[in-house]
């Protein structure tokens, strides 16, 4: 599921370029079932999402579970410990995302 799949697109008379309305992300609190990993060479949020969730589009779940990380890059810092929400939690996280964004 791409996070932009159903995001509303707006245009205005003054600015006819299409653009997405900002999306909101759910708070992803730690759980005893979460997985903690040490970032290695070549790790990216999308490849980690593919590895743990079988869907690279869910990279934002891992990034949002680690609020001290920057949204500016798909590459976490090597050696950093990341929290990966348990795959069993992903459907609930997506439901929360859809609810707070009105999807």
C-alpha positions as CSV (number, residue, x, y, z in Angstrom):
1,X,0.0,0.0,0.0
2,X,1.6,3.2,-1.1
3,X,1.0,5.9,1.5
4,X,-0.2,8.2,-1.3
5,X,-2.7,5.7,-2.8
6,X,-5.7,7.5,-1.6
7,X,-4.2,10.8,-0.5
8,X,-6.3,13.7,-1.7
9,X,-4.8,15.7,-4.5
10,X,-5.6,19.4,-4.7
11,X,-5.3,22.2,-7.2
12,X,-6.3,25.8,-7.0
13,X,-6.9,28.4,-9.6
14,X,-3.8,30.3,-8.5
15,X,-1.7,27.1,-8.5
16,X,-3.0,24.6,-11.0
17,X,-0.2,22.1,-10.3
18,X,-1.5,19.0,-8.6
19,X,-0.2,18.3,-5.1
20,X,-1.0,16.0,-2.3
21,X,-2.6,17.2,0.9
22,X,-0.2,16.5,3.8
23,X,-0.7,13.1,5.4
24,X,-0.7,12.5,9.2
25,X,1.0,9.5,10.7
26,X,-0.1,7.5,13.7
27,X,1.9,7.4,16.9
28,X,3.5,3.9,17.0
29,X,4.2,3.1,20.6
30,X,6.7,0.4,21.6
31,X,5.4,-3.1,22.1
32,X,7.1,-6.2,23.6
33,X,6.7,-7.9,20.3
34,X,8.7,-5.3,18.3
35,X,12.0,-6.2,16.7
36,X,15.2,-4.3,17.4
37,X,17.9,-4.3,14.7
38,X,21.3,-2.8,14.2
39,X,21.6,-1.0,10.9
40,X,24.1,-2.4,8.5
41,X,25.8,-1.3,5.4
42,X,23.3,-0.8,2.6
43,X,20.2,-1.0,4.8
44,X,17.4,1.3,3.7
45,X,13.9,1.8,5.2
46,X,12.2,0.4,2.1
47,X,14.4,-2.8,2.0
48,X,13.8,-3.3,5.7
49,X,10.1,-3.0,5.2
50,X,10.3,-5.5,2.3
51,X,12.3,-7.9,4.6
52,X,10.0,-7.7,7.6
53,X,6.6,-6.9,6.0
54,X,7.0,-8.2,2.4
55,X,6.0,-4.7,1.2
56,X,8.6,-2.0,0.5
57,X,5.9,0.7,0.5
58,X,5.6,0.3,4.3
59,X,8.9,2.0,4.9
60,X,7.1,4.8,6.7
61,X,6.0,2.4,9.4
62,X,9.6,1.7,10.5
63,X,10.6,5.4,10.1
64,X,7.6,6.5,12.2
65,X,8.4,4.0,14.9
66,X,11.8,5.7,15.3
67,X,10.8,9.4,15.7
68,X,14.4,10.5,16.3
69,X,15.1,9.7,12.6
70,X,14.9,12.2,9.8
71,X,12.3,11.9,7.0
72,X,15.0,13.4,4.6
73,X,16.6,10.1,3.7
74,X,15.7,6.4,3.1
75,X,19.1,5.5,4.6
76,X,19.3,5.1,8.4
77,X,22.7,5.7,10.0
78,X,25.0,2.6,10.0
79,X,25.3,1.2,13.5
80,X,22.0,2.7,14.7
81,X,19.5,0.6,16.6
82,X,16.1,0.7,15.0
83,X,12.8,-0.5,16.3
84,X,10.8,-2.5,13.7
85,X,7.1,-2.9,14.8
86,X,6.1,-6.5,14.8
87,X,4.6,-7.6,11.5
88,X,1.5,-8.7,13.5
89,X,0.9,-5.0,14.3
90,X,1.1,-3.6,10.7
91,X,-2.6,-4.0,9.9
92,X,-3.6,-2.0,13.0
93,X,-1.0,0.7,12.2
94,X,-2.4,1.0,8.6
95,X,-6.0,1.2,10.0
96,X,-4.9,4.0,12.3
97,X,-3.2,5.8,9.4
98,X,-6.3,5.5,7.3
99,X,-8.6,6.7,10.1
100,X,-6.5,9.8,11.0
101,X,-6.3,10.7,7.3
102,X,-10.0,10.2,6.6
103,X,-9.5,7.3,4.2
